[in-house]
Amino acid sequence: MALERKIQDLLGRRNELVDRLGNLESMRGETNQRVYSRIKADYDSQLGEVLNSLGAEKGSLEDKVSDLTSKINELEQKHQSESDLVEELQIRAKLREHDENDPSFQKELDQATSARNSTADELDGYRSELGDMKKVLRDVEDATAGKAASTAEEVEE
């Protein structure tokens, strides 16, 4: 979560600088051109540093998304196997292969059910974390895409 926090801080700083640049632009008519240029250059420089930092963190974030996706895939297979075992035990009991009242059978069924439920809970946690990471990654991509757009605007000017 430290990576996510660092990126959120960078995104917050980016938004702050973009807001300041927008406010500065609205004050352009009432500001000395030299002062305006100096302040704009300072904010543009700071914004560039923030965007470069976001770009550098993007790779780490993509790696984390990839790792979480792999872990989820593994757990989904494990959960499927555990669910199949629970269902198999229940069917075998209905077919009277096992006595439902036998303590050793009940223990086996309870353990299989508990393992399946535990894996399901773990899966939910990883899926939630993956959703959060993907949102942060989209935010980073949106923020760094703005960098390319603002660079293009500066070239046109």
KEKE-346656 format. One line per field, with one value per atom (N, C-alpha, C): y, x negated, z negated; residue number from 1. Coordinates in steps of 0.001 Angstrom, whole numbers. Layout:
py <- [Y, ...]
px <- [X, ...]
pz <- [Z, ...]
k <- [NUM, ...]
//
This chain:
py <- [-1196, 0, 1272, 1135, 2306, 2880, 2008, 2456, 3220, 2668, 3316, 4685, 4770, 6039, 7073, 6638, 7537, 8076, 7207, 7634, 8577, 8274, 9171, 10555, 10594, 11876, 12630, 11901, 12536, 13048, 12263, 12707, 13955, 13980, 15160, 16390, 16199, 17312, 17785, 16845, 17194, 18044, 17621, 18374, 19770, 19865, 21163, 22096, 21572, 22398, 22781, 21866, 22173, 23273, 23193, 24236, 25584, 25567, 26813, 27420, 26561, 27059, 27653, 27014, 27544, 28886, 28997, 30268, 31345, 30966, 31915, 32428, 31519, 31909, 32903, 32700, 33629, 34995, 35059, 36323, 36969, 36369, 36817, 38284, 38729, 40108, 41141, 40770, 41739, 41526, 40695, 40359, 40825, 41363, 41739, 40507, 40654, 39518, 38788, 39508, 38862, 38008, 38539, 37804, 36594, 36816, 35712, 34594, 34959, 33959, 33210, 33936, 33309, 32304, 32703, 31812, 30614, 30873, 29794, 28788, 29305, 28413, 27556, 28170, 27432, 26309, 26628, 25614, 24548, 24967, 23992, 23030, 23561, 22736, 21734, 22231, 21349, 20278, 20688, 19742, 18688, 19105, 18157, 17123, 17571, 16645, 15644, 16132, 15254, 14227, 14681, 13772, 12742, 13166, 12208, 11166, 11602, 10670, 9703, 10210, 9341, 8314, 8771, 7858, 6763, 7132, 6152, 5125, 5560, 4659, 3790, 4216, 3475, 2032, 1828, 483, -402, 141, -623, -978, -39, -264, -1333, -1285, -2304, -3686, -3746, -5020, -5546, -4659, -5073, -5575, -4898, -5348, -6732, -6938, -8233, -9333, -9019, -9989, -10345, -9331, -9582, -10429, -10149, -10918, -12376, -12621, -13997, -14691, -13996, -14566, -14901, -14012, -14251, -15478, -15600, -16765, -18065, -18062, -19242, -19575, -18539, -18756, -19192, -18698, -19132, -20623, -21099, -22529, -23331, -22835, -23498, -23527, -22408, -22320, -23290, -23384, -24315, -25755, -26114, -27468, -27735, -26750, -26912, -27002, -26211, -26268, -27615, -28115, -29428, -30519, -30425, -31415, -31378, -30174, -30046, -30663, -30321, -30866, -32391, -32879, -34327, -35035, -34495, -35110, -35102, -34005, -33922, -34926, -35068, -36015, -37448, -37742, -39107, -39435, -38432, -38665, -38930, -38186, -38398, -39772, -40254, -41586, -42680, -42258, -43146, -43885, -43312, -43871, -43547, -42378, -41963, -41753, -42012, -41758, -40304, -39511, -38084, -37865, -38825, -38694, -39179, -39747, -40232, -39028, -38969, -37819, -37588, -38665, -38460, -37867, -38276, -37687, -36227, -35950, -34569, -33680, -34199, -33442, -33146, -34162, -33983, -32941, -33029, -32074, -30664, -30557, -29247, -28621, -29437, -28928, -28464, -29239, -28873, -27586, -27471, -26265, -25051, -25247, -24156, -23681, -24630, -24279, -23495, -23955, -23267, -21849, -21688, -20366, -19435, -19988, -19206, -18706, -19573, -19184, -18126, -18273, -17282, -15911, -15885, -14618, -13997, -14835, -14358, -13793, -14491, -14027, -12665, -12497, -11216, -10080, -10347, -9327, -8947, -9959, -9684, -8981, -9371, -8716, -7252, -6983, -5598, -4781, -5358, -4679, -4451, -5444, -5298, -4179, -4109, -3027, -1663, -1554, -297, 45, -955, -733, -312, -937, -575, 856, 1272, 2647, 3623, 3324, 4190, 4207, 3058, 2988, 3837, 3779, 4637, 6110, 6453, 7838, 8275, 7395, 7701, 7846, 6932, 7017, 8302, 8681, 9941, 11129, 11092, 12205, 12325, 11206, 11266, 11490, 11136, 11451, 12955, 13616, 15077, 15713, 15043, 15542, 15625, 14578, 14567, 15650, 15832, 16843, 18248, 18507, 19837, 20114, 19093, 19264, 19618, 18980, 19272, 20696, 21150, 22525, 23533, 23248, 24166, 24257, 23162, 23157, 24006, 23961, 24717, 26215, 26598, 28025, 28539]
px <- [-801, 0, -851, -2132, -3015, -3128, -3204, -3276, -2019, -867, 400, 485, 49, 79, -832, -2016, -2960, -2350, -1707, -1093, 71, 867, 1985, 1459, 365, -245, -713, -1332, -1788, -607, 468, 1656, 2265, 2281, 2777, 1931, 621, -289, -96, 91, 338, 1602, 2672, 3930, 3767, 3017, 2759, 2034, 1019, 253, 1076, 1892, 2760, 3748, 4298, 5216, 4494, 3282, 2529, 2238, 1878, 1620, 2887, 4028, 5299, 5627, 5418, 5664, 4703, 3459, 2469, 2888, 3354, 3791, 4950, 5852, 6984, 6531, 5366, 4825, 3851, 3671, 2658, 2811, 4050, 4288, 3911, 3944, 3652, 2269, 1450, 127, -958, -2026, -3197, -3673, -3977, -4341, -5580, -6582, -7788, -7467, -6640, -6251, -5408, -4477, -3641, -4514, -5452, -6322, -7168, -7679, -8517, -7698, -6505, -5653, -5210, -4833, -4383, -5518, -6722, -7866, -8125, -7996, -8192, -7161, -5877, -4825, -4958, -5301, -5496, -6634, -7695, -8835, -8423, -7726, -7257, -6314, -5428, -4488, -5234, -6245, -7051, -7715, -8229, -8858, -7843, -6657, -5610, -5208, -5036, -4645, -5736, -6992, -8092, -8088, -7822, -7746, -6584, -5445, -4291, -4626, -5284, -5672, -6601, -7520, -8460, -7736, -6717, -5975, -4985, -4642, -3651, -4097, -5373, -5886, -5726, -6017, -5854, -4393, -3528, -2100, -1606, -2077, -1706, -2198, -3396, -3911, -3018, -2595, -1729, -386, 181, 1437, 1252, 140, -145, -287, -998, -1167, 175, 1004, 2315, 3187, 3123, 3905, 3477, 2180, 1674, 2135, 2031, 2443, 3934, 4739, 6179, 6458, 5756, 5950, 5625, 4529, 4159, 5235, 5693, 6702, 8042, 8370, 9613, 9564, 8410, 8262, 8355, 7706, 7750, 9191, 9883, 11265, 12160, 11934, 12726, 12508, 11263, 10956, 11601, 11521, 12111, 13636, 14239, 15695, 16119, 15327, 15618, 15541, 14565, 14428, 15636, 16069, 17232, 18458, 18651, 19803, 19706, 18520, 18325, 18669, 18199, 18494, 19999, 20653, 22097, 22854, 22446, 23103, 22870, 21637, 21339, 22170, 22388, 23222, 24665, 25158, 26527, 26674, 25605, 25620, 25376, 25237, 25037, 23699, 22743, 21392, 20764, 21131, 20674, 21901, 21739, 22799, 22668, 23704, 23672, 23480, 23858, 23755, 22416, 21597, 20282, 19398, 18882, 18066, 16841, 16210, 15023, 15428, 16583, 17064, 17436, 18140, 18529, 17293, 16275, 15038, 14396, 14363, 13786, 14588, 15904, 16759, 16600, 16549, 16364, 15026, 13963, 12636, 12621, 13237, 13276, 14075, 15190, 16025, 15288, 14612, 13853, 12721, 12019, 10925, 11473, 12591, 13213, 13615, 14248, 14692, 13513, 12456, 11250, 10638, 10586, 10048, 10940, 12247, 13183, 12959, 12754, 12488, 11175, 10171, 8873, 9013, 9772, 10021, 10706, 11694, 12406, 11437, 10543, 9563, 8646, 8146, 7261, 8009, 9244, 10030, 10271, 10549, 10758, 9481, 8368, 7080, 6754, 7048, 6804, 7656, 8909, 9783, 9226, 8744, 8143, 6891, 6052, 4817, 5115, 6111, 6464, 6986, 7721, 8212, 7041, 6110, 4940, 4140, 4000, 3272, 3961, 5294, 6024, 5776, 5779, 5516, 4116, 3141, 1770, 1717, 2372, 2378, 3044, 4155, 4824, 3917, 3242, 2368, 1175, 584, -586, -183, 1049, 1538, 1687, 2079, 2171, 822, -236, -1596, -1874, -1506, -1727, -893, 342, 1222, 686, 219, -283, -1584, -2400, -3621, -3278, -2254, -1825, -1306, -567, -55, -1200, -2234, -3369, -4093, -4201, -4864, -4072, -2723, -1888, -2026, -2238, -2349, -3634]
pz <- [0, 0, 0, -319, -311, 1094, 2088, 3480, 3857, 3492, 3809, 3131, 1884, 1143, 1816, 2222, 2885, 4181, 4935, 6192, 5929, 4918, 4579, 4193, 3451, 3084, 4330, 5258, 6501, 7321, 7386, 8122, 7476, 6154, 5443, 5741, 5731, 6039, 7479, 8401, 9803, 9916, 9262, 9322, 8742, 7659, 7034, 8009, 8674, 9609, 10838, 11328, 12467, 12081, 10880, 10400, 10299, 9765, 9648, 11024, 11968, 13326, 13939, 13689, 14185, 13556, 12255, 11564, 12046, 12250, 12752, 14128, 14961, 16309, 16230, 15294, 15156, 14650, 14022, 13515, 14497, 15639, 16599, 16992, 17221, 17647, 16608, 15354, 14284, 13667, 14330, 13795, 14767, 14216, 15000, 15773, 17049, 17907, 17390, 16892, 16375, 15145, 14256, 13047, 13443, 14338, 14821, 15402, 16268, 16912, 15896, 14898, 13880, 13054, 12631, 11834, 12675, 13927, 14812, 15034, 15273, 15484, 14240, 13060, 11814, 11679, 11870, 11759, 12843, 14054, 15139, 14797, 14225, 13829, 12746, 11723, 10653, 11198, 12095, 12689, 13499, 14223, 14991, 14099, 12961, 12013, 11457, 11131, 10606, 11669, 12904, 13985, 14263, 14189, 14364, 13247, 12021, 10896, 11079, 11529, 11789, 12866, 13906, 14978, 14483, 13589, 13038, 12168, 11437, 10558, 11328, 12531, 13318, 13556, 13848, 14081, 12859, 11679, 10441, 10208, 10525, 10360, 11334, 12563, 13550, 13110, 12527, 12006, 10889, 10018, 8905, 9432, 10432, 11042, 11650, 12324, 12941, 11873, 10789, 9698, 9054, 8821, 8219, 9148, 10442, 11416, 11400, 11350, 11287, 10010, 8886, 7603, 7627, 8197, 8293, 9150, 10264, 11131, 10395, 9634, 8844, 7805, 7115, 6076, 6667, 7846, 8487, 8805, 9265, 9532, 8228, 7193, 5888, 5368, 5493, 5018, 5787, 7084, 7894, 7436, 7190, 6716, 5358, 4482, 3148, 3237, 4099, 4286, 4845, 5790, 6364, 5288, 4408, 3342, 2405, 2029, 1149, 1830, 3099, 3820, 3946, 4228, 4353, 3046, 1931, 630, 361, 702, 482, 1354, 2608, 3520, 3044, 2656, 2185, 933, 85, -1100, -677, 298, 783, 1431, 2029, 2632, 1591, 370, -782, -747, -30, -71, -1421, -1943, -3266, -4144, -5396, -6360, -6815, -6551, -6907, -8398, -9198, -10656, -11206, -10345, -10770, -11111, -12350, -12759, -11865, -11408, -10567, -9201, -8678, -7414, -7627, -8714, -9020, -9167, -9805, -9987, -8629, -7760, -6423, -5628, -5681, -4974, -5546, -6864, -7511, -7141, -7126, -6759, -5302, -4422, -3003, -2813, -3508, -3414, -3971, -5086, -5700, -4786, -4186, -3264, -2071, -1526, -383, -772, -1934, -2378, -2653, -3204, -3468, -2158, -1172, 133, 777, 630, 1180, 544, -767, -1455, -976, -823, -338, 1078, 1900, 3270, 3273, 2422, 2337, 1998, 1065, 681, 1830, 2543, 3672, 4807, 5041, 6102, 5772, 4523, 4093, 4274, 3849, 3993, 5467, 6312, 7744, 8323, 7917, 8383, 8002, 6762, 6304, 7120, 7344, 8106, 9548, 10147, 11523, 11601, 10572, 10550, 10446, 9571, 9419, 10722, 11363, 12633, 13693, 13753, 14711, 14402, 13117, 12725, 13176, 13003, 13424, 14946, 15653, 17115, 17586, 16943, 17294, 17011, 15869, 15491, 16432, 16792, 17662, 19113, 19492, 20840, 20974, 19894, 19891, 20118, 19698, 19915, 21407, 22131, 23573, 24241, 23766, 24356, 24083, 22850, 22537, 23282, 23494, 24266, 25711, 26253, 27621, 27716, 26703, 26710, 26672, 25877, 25779, 27108, 27839, 29141, 30131, 30062, 30971, 30701, 29444, 29083, 29611]
k <- [1, 1, 1, 2, 2, 2, 3, 3, 3, 4, 4, 4, 5, 5, 5, 6, 6, 6, 7, 7, 7, 8, 8, 8, 9, 9, 9, 10, 10, 10, 11, 11, 11, 12, 12, 12, 13, 13, 13, 14, 14, 14, 15, 15, 15, 16, 16, 16, 17, 17, 17, 18, 18, 18, 19, 19, 19, 20, 20, 20, 21, 21, 21, 22, 22, 22, 23, 23, 23, 24, 24, 24, 25, 25, 25, 26, 26, 26, 27, 27, 27, 28, 28, 28, 29, 29, 29, 30, 30, 30, 31, 31, 31, 32, 32, 32, 33, 33, 33, 34, 34, 34, 35, 35, 35, 36, 36, 36, 37, 37, 37, 38, 38, 38, 39, 39, 39, 40, 40, 40, 41, 41, 41, 42, 42, 42, 43, 43, 43, 44, 44, 44, 45, 45, 45, 46, 46, 46, 47, 47, 47, 48, 48, 48, 49, 49, 49, 50, 50, 50, 51, 51, 51, 52, 52, 52, 53, 53, 53, 54, 54, 54, 55, 55, 55, 56, 56, 56, 57, 57, 57, 58, 58, 58, 59, 59, 59, 60, 60, 60, 61, 61, 61, 62, 62, 62, 63, 63, 63, 64, 64, 64, 65, 65, 65, 66, 66, 66, 67, 67, 67, 68, 68, 68, 69, 69, 69, 70, 70, 70, 71, 71, 71, 72, 72, 72, 73, 73, 73, 74, 74, 74, 75, 75, 75, 76, 76, 76, 77, 77, 77, 78, 78, 78, 79, 79, 79, 80, 80, 80, 81, 81, 81, 82, 82, 82, 83, 83, 83, 84, 84, 84, 85, 85, 85, 86, 86, 86, 87, 87, 87, 88, 88, 88, 89, 89, 89, 90, 90, 90, 91, 91, 91, 92, 92, 92, 93, 93, 93, 94, 94, 94, 95, 95, 95, 96, 96, 96, 97, 97, 97, 98, 98, 98, 99, 99, 99, 100, 100, 100, 101, 101, 101, 102, 102, 102, 103, 103, 103, 104, 104, 104, 105, 105, 105, 106, 106, 106, 107, 107, 107, 108, 108, 108, 109, 109, 109, 110, 110, 110, 111, 111, 111, 112, 112, 112, 113, 113, 113, 114, 114, 114, 115, 115, 115, 116, 116, 116, 117, 117, 117, 118, 118, 118, 119, 119, 119, 120, 120, 120, 121, 121, 121, 122, 122, 122, 123, 123, 123, 124, 124, 124, 125, 125, 125, 126, 126, 126, 127, 127, 127, 128, 128, 128, 129, 129, 129, 130, 130, 130, 131, 131, 131, 132, 132, 132, 133, 133, 133, 134, 134, 134, 135, 135, 135, 136, 136, 136, 137, 137, 137, 138, 138, 138, 139, 139, 139, 140, 140, 140, 141, 141, 141, 142, 142, 142, 143, 143, 143, 144, 144, 144, 145, 145, 145, 146, 146, 146, 147, 147, 147, 148, 148, 148, 149, 149, 149, 150, 150, 150, 151, 151, 151, 152, 152, 152, 153, 153, 153, 154, 154, 154, 155, 155, 155, 156, 156, 156, 157, 157, 157]
//
